[in-house]
Amino acid sequence: MRLEPNDDESLDQVAGDWLVFQLRKGHRFSTDDQVVAWRAAAALPNAERVLDLGCGIGSVGLMTLHLLESEPPLVGLEAQDISADLFRRSIAYNGLQDRITVYEGDLRESASAIGEATFDLVTGSPPYAPLGTCLVSPHPQRAACRVELRGSVIDYCAAARRHMAPGGRFAYVMLSKDPRTEQGAQDADLVILERTEIVFREGDPPLIKVIVCARSEDGPFPRTVDRTLTVRDSNGKWTDDYVAIRQSFLP
């Protein structure tokens, strides 16, 4: 296994001392990954077992592990061999082979890859665009991370439901205005515990939303918590709240 980046790759700090392999012109981790890891870790800081659906290059999973108070194992499920290979190399580079396992498979058929295993914390960062609503990138990795080539947020919620242990939590990020963002949880008989709207510049409408939910049978639950995170102020400067989140991922 090659543990140095080639000319098409970079090796970047993602969380603490952990580095991640990324394609220079492929899908790269972003604020979306940071905010879902932030809310996931806050939802269940002592999680004992973590599942990252559609784990990609592993950024959400690694960020979540870094923020958790416990040191749980992580299972990642990813359909693209390109991304799964990058994640496995990052795991080896960071010496995390005993803690993280990556399976290749379609999350819509998750049981065929990971069996009936259950987890008390599940994360997901679904693609945002339905097929046919935008141009599909010629780069296969970027295409699948943006366009719903292998399922939508509805499928992510259904998969999370299959693998949530009693008392478990599912945290995911999706477009704010897409009605499926909350419909996915409702269809899977999940109760939304909190919504965090992400405003990328003060004065703009929220673009994405992080949802944290639980199995309905584990209730009753308190009222849903609604919050807003603004990334940049009207002058384009990072807000103190966002700086604090970024700093939480530093070594």
Buried (B, 14 or more C-beta within 10 A) or exposed (E): EEEEBEEEBBBBEBBBEBBBBBBEEBBBBEBBBBBBBBBBBBBBEEBBBBBBBBBBBBBBBBBBBBBBEBEBBBBBBBBBEBBBBBBBBBBBBBEBEEBBBBBBBBBBEBEEBBEEBBBBBBBBBBBBBEEEEEEBBEBBBBBBBBBBBBBBBBBBBBBBBBBBBEEBBBBBBBBBEBEBBBEBBBBBEBBBBBBBBBBBBBEEEBBBBBBBBBBBEBEEEEEEEEEEBBBBBEEEEBBEEBEEBEEBBEE
